[in-house]
Amino acid sequence: MKTHAWMMGAWLALAAIPTMAATPRCDLPEELGMREIDELLSRRAVDLVRRAADPMDRLTGLVAPSAPFDLGGGDVGRPLGKGTRGARELVRLMHADSYRYLGWGYMNTPRDGCARYEINVEFTDSSTQTLSLMTFQFEAGVIVEAKGWQRSFQSGPLQISR
């Protein structure tokens, strides 16, 4: 009977390992203003795109291994893979040479920095005039999902007489 109880305890401990490993440890403060959270996570999304372009960068601490990446175009969605592989495929397809995100324009209320947040960042390929509108889901400061859509765009100077 003692052997059975010991084996059961060992099995339960081993069964918990994947759960513990899948839960990212948060490096953000427990309480942070929403403006700071929005800025910090937006910069992390941009940092992911910069770093994923380097095949030697392991993207440690930025992307959950199970994070799905998707970039649609026209009327077709395109799943790109999960984790680091999905992030690298996203970067390959976007060909981004610039980015843009909006600042936080609301009350700067304190929030849990490690909660789940949605961040929107636009990435531009100016050579083809293509905009990738991306939504990143963060949990514990780590990207757990990234989905977006590519659209063409036109821009130019305004001729305004004064």
N, C-alpha and C positions, 0 to 999 in steps of 0.2 A: 504494500500500500504506500509506503514511503517513496519507493521508486516511482510509482505512478504519479504521486503529487509533485515530485521533483521534475519529472518529464513534462508534466502539464505546465508547471511554472516556466520551464525553459522554453517550451513551445510558445507560450503567451509573450514572453520577452522577445523572442525572435520574430513573432508576427507583428510586433509593434515597431520594429526597426524601419520598414518602408514608410510607415506613417510619419515617424519622427523625421526621417530624411526628406520626405516630400514637403514638410512644413518649413518654409524659409525662415531664417532668423532675421528679424528686422533690425536695421541699423539706423532707423529714424527715431527721433524723440517721441515719447508717448503723447506729449501735447505740443502742438505746433500750430501756428496760424495757417488758415486755409490758403492765403496768398503765398506763403512760403512753401507749403506742400505742393501747390500747383506749379510753382516755378521749379522746384527741385525735381519733381517727377517729369515735367516737360523736358528739362535738361537731360534727365536719364534716358528718355526716349531718343533724343538727338544723339546722345553718347552711344547708345546701342547701334544706331545706323553708322556712325563713324567707326566704331570698333569692329562691327561685323564685317566690314570691308577688308579687314586684316585677317587672313586665314590662320595666322598664328595666335590670335587673341582668343582665349577660351570663353570670353564673356562671363567670367565668374562673377556671381552676385547680381547680374543684370536680368537674366532670363531663367525662368523655371524650366526644367527639362521637358515638362509636359505642356508648355505653352504653345497653343496652336497659332499659326500665322496664316493669314489669308489676304490676298490682294485681288479684288475683282476688277473687271474692265468691261465696258459695254453692258451687256446683260448677262455676263458669265462670271460667276465667282470662281476663284482659283485657290484651293487649299495649297499651301506651300510647304507644309511639314511642321514639325514641332521642335521646340527648344532652339539650340544653336543652329541646327541645320535649316529650320524654317526662317530664322532671322537672316542668315546669309543669303538664302534664296530671295527674300524680300528685298534686300539691298541690291542684289544682282538685277532684279526686275525694275526697280525704281530708277536707277541711274541718277540719283538725286545729287544736285550740286548746290542746293540751298534748302533752307527750312524756314518755317514761320509758325509761331503759336501765339495765341492771344493771351494778354495778361489777365490776372484775376481782377475783375471790376466790381466785386461785391464786398459785403462785410467780411472783414478778416477775423472770423470767429475761430477760437481754438478748437482743434480736432485731434483725434488720435492719428499720428503720423503713420501708423502701421495698418490702418484699416484699408478697405478696398476702395480704389479711386479709378475714375475714367479720365484720361487725358487725351486731348486732340492735338495733333501736330500735322501740318502740311509740309510735304517734301516736293521740291520742284526739280524737274529735269528741263532746264532752259533750252537745251539744244533741240528738243522735240516738242517743247511747250506742253509738257504733261505734268499734271499735278496729282500727287498721291495723297489723298485725304485719309489719314490714319487715326484710328482710335486704339489707344493702349489701355489695357486693364492692368492695374498694379495691385498687388497684395503684399503687405509687409515690405514695401519698397521695391519689389521684384515684378517684372513683367510676367503676367500669367496668361495674357492673350493679346493679340494684335490683329486687327482687321481693318481693311481699308478698301478704297475704290479709286481707280485712276480715271482722270478726266482731262480732256484737252482744255486749253485756255488761250485767251488773247489778252494782250496788254499793250499799252503804249502811252505816250505823253498826251496830256490834255492841252488843247490850244484854247486858252482862256484869255480874252482881252480884258484889260483892267483900266 
